[in-house]
Amino acid sequence: MSELEQEKDRFWWYVGGAILVIVTAILLIKQSENEKFAPIKQQVEAENAQMNIRVLSDSTEK
């Protein structure tokens, strides 16, 4: 009977370890994607900054 209880304990350790490995892998993949697309993000932000021009005064108004 004690052997069955140890099997259950190990089962949950395996489940917890597998979840930890999966979460770690997802975070590493996400981080590498952020690093890979960082130059593109900077370019988009620069283009948005260039396009964000405000008209301070309208010369057609009297």
Secondary structure, DSSP 4 states (H G I P E B T S, - for coil): -HHHHHHHHHHHHHHHHHHHHHHHHHHHHHHHHHHHTHHHHHHHHHHHHHH-------TT--
